[in-house]
Amino acid sequence: MTKRAAVAVVELPATAVEAEIQRAWRVAEGDACVALGLTVEEQQEALKLWLADAAIRADATERLRAWSALRAVVERDKLTLTDEGWTRFFETFAPALGQSAAFLRAEVDKDPKTKGELEELAFRMQVVDHVMGRVALTFT
């Protein structure tokens, strides 16, 4: 995916990179900050550290470039999340959570916001599988 991202000709506005950093920060630290009772100002300071970090910006930029390249494949091949892809997602991650895939899927179906976020992850996983299934490796 790194190679695909490197060759993708994509114009990424700074706002897109910042939105990706904010999304990653929210997942990694946002909920914990709220749970710890940090003020909005303290949370903003924590986020500002992420936004100013060159390595985090580079990582976010690479993720966006890679996904942009994958989106081109999605459009070309007219991919959508299949039932098989959704099932595979749960079968992959449920054991790590100590749950069955069926139980986890039923729980996710109860929360539309969580379901939407996880469907996006499942779709990305399916797209990566689609691309990797067409990769031919040769050893020299």
C-alpha positions in Angstrom: 0.0 0.0 0.0 2.9 2.3 0.7 4.1 1.9 -2.9 0.6 2.6 -4.2 0.4 5.7 -2.0 3.8 6.9 -3.3 2.8 6.8 -6.9 -0.7 8.2 -6.4 -1.1 11.7 -7.8 -3.3 13.2 -5.2 -3.6 16.8 -4.1 -4.3 16.7 -0.4 -5.4 19.9 1.2 -4.0 20.7 4.6 -7.6 20.5 6.0 -7.9 16.9 4.9 -4.7 16.0 6.6 -5.8 17.8 9.8 -9.2 16.1 9.7 -7.4 12.7 9.4 -5.2 13.6 12.4 -8.2 14.7 14.4 -9.9 11.4 13.6 -6.9 9.4 14.7 -6.5 11.5 17.8 -10.1 11.0 18.7 -9.8 7.2 18.4 -6.4 7.1 20.3 -6.8 9.7 23.0 -10.1 11.6 22.7 -12.3 9.3 24.7 -9.6 8.8 27.3 -9.3 12.6 27.7 -13.0 12.9 28.3 -13.0 9.9 30.7 -10.1 11.5 32.7 -12.1 14.7 33.0 -9.8 16.9 31.0 -11.2 20.3 30.1 -12.0 21.3 26.6 -8.9 23.5 26.6 -6.7 20.6 27.8 -8.1 18.4 25.1 -7.4 21.0 22.5 -3.8 21.3 23.7 -3.4 17.6 23.4 -4.8 17.7 19.8 -2.6 20.6 18.9 0.5 18.5 19.8 -0.7 15.9 17.4 -1.4 18.4 14.7 2.1 19.9 15.0 4.0 16.6 15.0 5.7 16.1 11.7 5.8 12.3 11.9 2.0 12.2 12.7 1.3 14.5 9.7 3.4 12.3 7.4 1.6 9.2 8.6 -1.8 10.8 8.1 -0.8 12.0 4.6 0.4 8.6 3.6 -2.9 7.0 4.9 -4.9 9.5 2.9 -2.8 8.9 -0.3 -3.1 5.1 0.1 -6.9 5.3 0.5 -7.1 7.7 -2.4 -5.3 5.1 -4.6 -7.6 2.4 -3.2 -10.7 4.6 -3.9 -9.6 4.6 -7.6 -9.7 0.8 -7.6 -13.1 0.9 -5.8 -14.5 3.1 -8.6 -12.9 1.1 -11.4 -14.0 -2.3 -10.1 -17.3 -1.0 -8.7 -16.7 -2.5 -5.3 -19.2 -2.4 -2.4 -19.1 -4.1 1.0 -20.4 -7.6 0.5 -22.1 -9.8 3.2 -18.9 -12.0 2.9 -16.7 -9.0 3.6 -18.8 -7.9 6.6 -18.8 -11.5 7.9 -15.0 -11.8 7.4 -14.5 -8.6 9.4 -16.3 -10.0 12.4 -14.6 -13.4 12.1 -11.3 -11.6 12.1 -11.8 -9.4 15.1 -14.3 -11.1 17.3 -11.8 -13.7 18.8 -9.4 -10.9 19.9 -12.4 -9.5 21.9 -13.3 -12.9 23.3 -16.6 -12.9 21.5 -18.3 -14.9 18.7 -18.6 -13.2 15.4 -22.4 -13.5 15.6 -22.6 -12.0 19.0 -20.4 -9.0 18.1 -22.4 -8.4 14.9 -25.7 -8.4 16.8 -24.3 -5.9 19.3 -23.0 -3.6 16.5 -26.4 -3.7 14.8 -27.8 -2.1 17.9 -25.8 1.1 17.4 -26.1 2.8 14.0 -23.1 5.1 14.5 -20.8 2.3 15.5 -22.2 0.1 12.7 -21.4 2.8 10.1 -17.9 3.3 11.4 -17.2 -0.5 11.4 -18.8 -0.9 8.0 -16.2 1.6 6.7 -13.4 -0.4 8.3 -14.8 -3.7 7.0 -15.1 -2.2 3.5 -11.5 -0.9 3.6 -10.4 -4.4 4.7 -12.3 -5.9 1.8 -10.7 -3.5 -0.7 -7.2 -4.2 0.6 -8.0 -7.9 0.2 -9.3 -7.3 -3.3 -6.1 -5.5 -4.3 -3.7 -7.9 -2.6 -5.5 -10.8 -4.2 -4.3 -9.5 -7.6 -0.7 -8.9 -6.5 1.8 -11.2 -8.2 5.0 -11.8 -6.2 8.2 -12.9 -7.8 11.4 -13.6 -6.0 14.7 -13.0 -7.7 
